[in-house]
């Protein structure tokens, strides 16, 4: 159960990081 939660949080963090990198600064 904890592994599933960790994977979900990690995936969300990666997606958010990619979105921030995609934003032109």
BARO-810234 format. One line per field, with one value per atom (N, C-alpha, C, O): residue in three letters; residue number from 1; x, y, z; atom name. Coordinates in Angstrom, 2 decimals. Layout:
% BARO-810234
rest = c(ALA,...)
nr = c(NUM,...)
c1 = c(X,...)
c2 = c(Y,...)
c3 = c(Z,...)
atom = c(CA,...)
***
This chain:
% BARO-810234
rest = c(UNK,UNK,UNK,UNK,UNK,UNK,UNK,UNK,UNK,UNK,UNK,UNK,UNK,UNK,UNK,UNK,UNK,UNK,UNK,UNK,UNK,UNK,UNK,UNK,UNK,UNK,UNK,UNK,UNK,UNK,UNK,UNK,UNK,UNK,UNK,UNK,UNK,UNK,UNK,UNK,UNK,UNK,UNK,UNK,UNK,UNK,UNK,UNK,UNK,UNK,UNK,UNK,UNK,UNK,UNK,UNK,UNK,UNK,UNK,UNK,UNK,UNK,UNK,UNK,UNK,UNK,UNK,UNK,UNK,UNK,UNK,UNK,UNK,UNK,UNK,UNK,UNK,UNK,UNK,UNK,UNK,UNK,UNK,UNK,UNK,UNK,UNK,UNK,UNK,UNK,UNK,UNK,UNK,UNK,UNK,UNK,UNK,UNK,UNK,UNK)
nr = c(1,1,1,1,2,2,2,2,3,3,3,3,4,4,4,4,5,5,5,5,6,6,6,6,7,7,7,7,8,8,8,8,9,9,9,9,10,10,10,10,11,11,11,11,12,12,12,12,13,13,13,13,14,14,14,14,15,15,15,15,16,16,16,16,17,17,17,17,18,18,18,18,19,19,19,19,20,20,20,20,21,21,21,21,22,22,22,22,23,23,23,23,24,24,24,24,25,25,25,25)
c1 = c(0.84,0.00,0.87,0.62,1.90,2.77,3.52,3.77,3.88,4.62,3.78,4.29,2.48,1.58,1.49,1.47,1.44,1.35,2.63,2.59,3.77,5.06,5.18,5.63,4.76,4.83,3.93,4.30,2.76,1.81,2.37,2.29,2.94,3.52,4.72,4.89,5.54,6.73,6.31,6.93,5.27,4.80,4.29,4.57,3.54,3.00,4.13,4.06,5.17,6.30,7.05,7.47,7.20,7.91,7.12,7.69,5.80,4.95,5.00,5.07,4.95,5.00,6.34,6.39,7.42,8.76,8.87,9.45,8.31,8.37,7.58,7.98,6.46,5.64,6.39,6.32,7.12,7.88,9.01,9.34,9.61,10.71,10.18,10.88,8.92,8.33,7.96,7.81,7.81,7.44,8.67,9.68,8.58,9.71,9.95,9.03,11.18,11.50,12.25,12.60)
c2 = c(-1.21,0.00,1.25,2.19,1.25,2.43,2.63,3.76,1.50,1.60,2.30,3.11,1.99,2.60,4.11,4.90,4.50,5.92,6.65,7.75,6.02,6.62,6.81,7.85,5.80,5.89,7.00,7.72,7.13,8.17,9.56,10.44,9.74,11.04,11.34,12.48,10.34,10.52,10.91,11.78,10.25,10.55,11.98,12.69,12.40,13.75,14.77,15.81,14.47,15.38,15.51,16.61,14.39,14.41,15.21,16.00,14.99,15.71,17.21,18.02,17.57,18.99,19.60,20.73,18.84,19.34,19.54,20.53,18.60,18.72,19.93,20.62,20.19,21.34,22.64,23.58,22.69,23.90,24.11,25.24,23.01,23.11,23.52,24.15,23.16,23.47,24.95,25.49,25.59,27.02,27.88,27.83,28.65,29.51,30.61,31.34,30.73,31.72,32.92,33.85)
c3 = c(0.00,0.00,0.00,-0.75,0.85,0.92,-0.39,-0.82,-1.03,-2.30,-3.35,-4.13,-3.36,-4.33,-4.09,-5.04,-2.83,-2.48,-2.89,-3.44,-2.63,-2.97,-4.48,-4.95,-5.23,-6.69,-7.21,-8.14,-6.61,-7.06,-6.79,-7.64,-5.60,-5.24,-6.14,-6.59,-6.38,-7.22,-8.64,-9.26,-9.15,-10.50,-10.58,-11.54,-9.56,-9.54,-9.48,-10.13,-8.70,-8.57,-9.89,-10.27,-10.59,-11.88,-12.91,-13.65,-12.94,-13.90,-13.62,-14.55,-12.35,-11.98,-12.37,-12.85,-12.18,-12.51,-14.02,-14.48,-14.78,-16.24,-16.70,-17.64,-16.05,-16.42,-16.15,-16.94,-15.03,-14.70,-15.70,-16.05,-16.15,-17.11,-18.48,-19.27,-18.76,-20.06,-20.15,-21.25,-19.00,-19.00,-19.36,-18.66,-20.44,-20.83,-19.80,-19.43,-19.35,-18.33,-18.92,-18.20)
atom = c(N,CA,C,O,N,CA,C,O,N,CA,C,O,N,CA,C,O,N,CA,C,O,N,CA,C,O,N,CA,C,O,N,CA,C,O,N,CA,C,O,N,CA,C,O,N,CA,C,O,N,CA,C,O,N,CA,C,O,N,CA,C,O,N,CA,C,O,N,CA,C,O,N,CA,C,O,N,CA,C,O,N,CA,C,O,N,CA,C,O,N,CA,C,O,N,CA,C,O,N,CA,C,O,N,CA,C,O,N,CA,C,O)
***
